[in-house]
Amino acid sequence: MKAIMLSEFGDENVMTLAEVPDLPAPEGDSVRIKVAAAGVNRADLLQRQGHYPPPAGESDILGLEVSGTIDALGPDVVGWRVGDEVCALLAGGGYAEYVNVRVGQVLPVPRGVDLVTAAALPEVAATVWSNVVFTADLQPGELLLVHGGSSGIGTMAIQLATALGARVAVTAGSAEKLAACKALGAQTLINYREEDFVDAVAAEGGANVILDVVGAKYLSRNIDALAPNGRLVIIGMQGGAKAELDLAKLLAKRAQVAATSLRSRPLAEKAAIVREVRDTVWPLVESGAVRPIVHATYPLAQAADAHRELAASGHIGKVLLTL
């Protein structure tokens, strides 16, 4: 089969489309998926650079989500058939013609979503639901602040929070991105190049929940931006990994700070998240209340261009690779 391989760790040019050994037949409760499309995530860029290795025993091929058609079933699989159109959350292996994955991480393609576009859903839906709803317990009427509101994660967070009756504030770096966030339901629009998000959310009484991909650079200001009893969930380190935390401020606000990673969770936890996504998020997608936002698609052979697109940070929504 064909897959994107790394000649070494480095820039986009280390990726090449190569012939690799065919996958074995799936074992146990796994299925083999003939891939139609794969999502491109910032974690892929980090792995390409040598900063984010896959969990032990997982494929070292890039790619954390795919859509496609079930091609073969393991002997213990129930509830799925060869030919089913699906999308799946992966720990690796998505930039390839085929991938094996445990059924606990497989989802049906939602009604009304085409097979390629479905690749834009698993990672963002699982990330947003597990962090904003499960970990942070966002409630109707509360204010969610999303950093990077026009990203794949951001566009899903805006829509899901709005569908759940929450208010949404976003940060983004251009008027075009903020307009896209507004169209998806965000009400408080903050251009981080021109204004302080702490002041902006203070006018709203502070943020009850903050979903942060920046990390160290924003830690202190995120605490300042929280409302009393607020919850900060950190899911990325684009602004660094180490910062000083003022515990006095945290105590005064009775606030919480959580940091999570989806890829490294045990299989049982990921399977539970996937079940909740199917039960709670998929009906919203099928009703049109939440929709996947795709910025661009590239053929698999142009994975380097897709990575450049994502790194440039001009995208609104997801970047996909198609096969």
Backbone hydrogen bonds, N-H to C=O, Kabsch-Sander energy under -0.5 kcal/mol:
donor,donor_aa,acceptor,acceptor_aa,energy
3,A,18,A,-2.2
4,I,95,Y,-2.5
5,M,3,A,-0.6
5,M,16,T,-2.9
7,S,5,M,-0.5
7,S,14,V,-2.4
10,G,48,R,-2.0
14,V,11,D,-1.9
15,M,12,E,-1.6
16,T,5,M,-2.3
18,A,3,A,-2.8
18,A,16,T,-0.6
20,V,1,M,-3.2
30,S,27,E,-1.9
31,V,101,V,-2.6
32,R,72,A,-2.6
33,I,99,V,-3.0
34,K,69,T,-3.0
35,V,33,I,-0.8
35,V,97,E,-2.4
36,A,67,S,-3.2
37,A,67,S,-1.6
38,A,321,L,-2.6
39,G,65,E,-1.7
40,V,319,V,-2.4
41,N,39,G,-0.5
44,D,41,N,-1.4
45,L,41,N,-1.1
46,L,42,R,-2.1
47,Q,43,A,-2.5
48,R,44,D,-2.5
49,Q,45,L,-1.4
50,G,47,Q,-1.3
51,H,46,L,-2.8
52,Y,46,L,-0.6
58,E,55,P,-2.1
66,V,88,A,-1.7
67,S,37,A,-2.4
68,G,86,V,-2.6
69,T,34,K,-2.0
70,I,84,D,-2.6
71,D,32,R,-3.6
72,A,32,R,-1.3
74,G,30,S,-2.3
76,D,28,G,-2.3
77,V,74,G,-1.6
83,G,70,I,-2.5
84,D,81,R,-2.0
86,V,68,G,-2.9
86,V,84,D,-0.5
87,C,107,L,-2.7
88,A,66,V,-2.5
89,L,105,Q,-2.5
90,L,64,L,-2.7
93,G,61,I,-2.7
94,G,63,G,-1.3
95,Y,62,L,-2.9
96,A,94,G,-2.0
97,E,2,K,-2.1
99,V,33,I,-1.7
101,V,31,V,-2.3
103,V,29,D,-2.6
105,Q,102,R,-2.1
106,V,103,V,-1.8
107,L,87,C,-3.3
109,V,85,E,-1.7
113,V,110,P,-1.9
118,A,114,D,-1.8
119,A,116,V,-1.8
120,A,117,T,-2.3
121,L,118,A,-1.7
125,A,121,L,-2.8
126,A,122,P,-2.3
127,T,123,E,-2.3
128,V,124,V,-2.7
129,W,125,A,-2.4
130,S,126,A,-2.2
131,N,127,T,-1.8
132,V,128,V,-2.7
133,V,128,V,-0.9
133,V,129,W,-1.1
134,F,129,W,-2.3
135,T,130,S,-1.9
136,A,131,N,-2.2
137,D,133,V,-0.5
138,L,132,V,-2.1
141,G,165,G,-2.5
142,E,139,Q,-2.0
144,L,142,E,-0.6
144,L,167,R,-2.8
145,L,143,L,-0.5
145,L,209,V,-2.9
146,V,144,L,-0.6
146,V,169,A,-2.8
147,H,145,L,-0.6
147,H,211,L,-2.2
148,G,171,T,-0.7
149,G,171,T,-2.5
151,S,148,G,-1.8
152,G,317,G,-0.6
154,G,148,G,-0.5
155,T,151,S,-3.0
156,M,152,G,-1.5
157,A,153,I,-2.7
158,I,154,G,-2.6
159,Q,155,T,-1.4
160,L,156,M,-2.8
161,A,157,A,-2.5
162,T,158,I,-2.2
163,A,159,Q,-2.4
164,L,160,L,-1.5
165,G,162,T,-1.6
166,A,161,A,-2.6
167,R,142,E,-3.3
169,A,144,L,-3.2
170,V,188,T,-2.6
171,T,146,V,-2.0
172,A,190,I,-2.0
178,L,174,S,-2.1
179,A,175,A,-2.3
180,A,176,E,-1.8
181,C,177,K,-2.1
182,K,178,L,-2.4
183,A,179,A,-2.1
184,L,180,A,-1.0
185,G,181,C,-0.6
185,G,182,K,-1.2
186,A,181,C,-2.3
187,Q,168,V,-2.4
188,T,168,V,-1.9
189,L,187,Q,-0.6
190,I,170,V,-2.1
190,I,188,T,-0.5
191,N,189,L,-0.5
192,Y,172,A,-1.5
192,Y,190,I,-1.0
194,E,191,N,-2.1
195,E,191,N,-2.1
197,F,195,E,-0.5
200,A,196,D,-2.0
201,V,197,F,-2.3
202,A,198,V,-1.7
203,A,199,D,-1.4
204,E,201,V,-1.2
205,G,202,A,-1.8
206,G,201,V,-3.0
207,A,225,A,-2.7
208,N,143,L,-1.4
209,V,143,L,-2.0
210,I,231,R,-2.3
211,L,145,L,-2.8
212,D,210,I,-0.6
212,D,233,V,-2.8
216,A,240,G,-2.3
217,K,239,G,-0.8
218,Y,215,G,-1.4
219,L,215,G,-0.8
219,L,216,A,-1.0
222,N,218,Y,-2.9
223,I,219,L,-1.9
224,D,220,S,-1.8
225,A,221,R,-1.8
226,L,222,N,-1.0
226,L,223,I,-0.7
227,A,207,A,-2.6
229,N,253,K,-3.9
230,G,227,A,-1.9
231,R,208,N,-2.7
232,L,256,Q,-3.0
233,V,210,I,-2.9
233,V,231,R,-0.5
234,I,232,L,-0.5
234,I,258,A,-3.0
235,I,212,D,-3.2
235,I,233,V,-0.5
236,G,212,D,-0.7
238,Q,213,V,-2.1
239,G,214,V,-4.1
240,G,237,M,-1.9
246,D,244,E,-0.5
247,L,245,L,-1.1
250,L,246,D,-1.7
251,L,247,L,-3.0
252,A,248,A,-2.6
253,K,249,K,-1.7
254,R,250,L,-0.6
254,R,251,L,-0.9
255,A,250,L,-2.2
256,Q,230,G,-2.2
258,A,232,L,-3.0
260,T,234,I,-1.9
265,R,262,L,-1.3
269,E,266,P,-0.5
270,K,266,P,-2.2
271,A,267,L,-2.9
272,A,268,A,-1.9
273,I,269,E,-2.2
274,V,270,K,-2.7
275,R,271,A,-2.2
276,E,272,A,-2.1
277,V,273,I,-2.5
278,R,274,V,-2.4
279,D,275,R,-2.2
280,T,276,E,-2.8
281,V,276,E,-0.6
281,V,277,V,-1.6
282,W,277,V,-2.3
284,L,281,V,-0.6
285,V,281,V,-2.0
286,E,282,W,-2.8
287,S,283,P,-1.5
288,G,284,L,-0.7
288,G,285,V,-0.8
289,A,284,L,-1.3
290,V,284,L,-1.7
294,V,292,P,-0.6
295,H,293,I,-0.5
295,H,318,K,-3.3
296,A,318,K,-1.3
298,Y,320,L,-2.3
300,L,322,T,-2.2
302,Q,299,P,-2.2
303,A,300,L,-1.4
305,D,302,Q,-0.5
306,A,302,Q,-1.9
307,H,303,A,-2.3
308,R,304,A,-2.1
309,E,305,D,-2.3
310,L,306,A,-2.1
311,A,307,H,-2.7
312,A,308,R,-1.9
313,S,309,E,-0.6
313,S,310,L,-1.1
314,G,309,E,-0.8
317,G,150,S,-2.5
318,K,293,I,-3.2
319,V,40,V,-0.6
320,L,296,A,-2.4
321,L,38,A,-2.9
322,T,298,Y,-2.7
323,L,36,A,-2.4
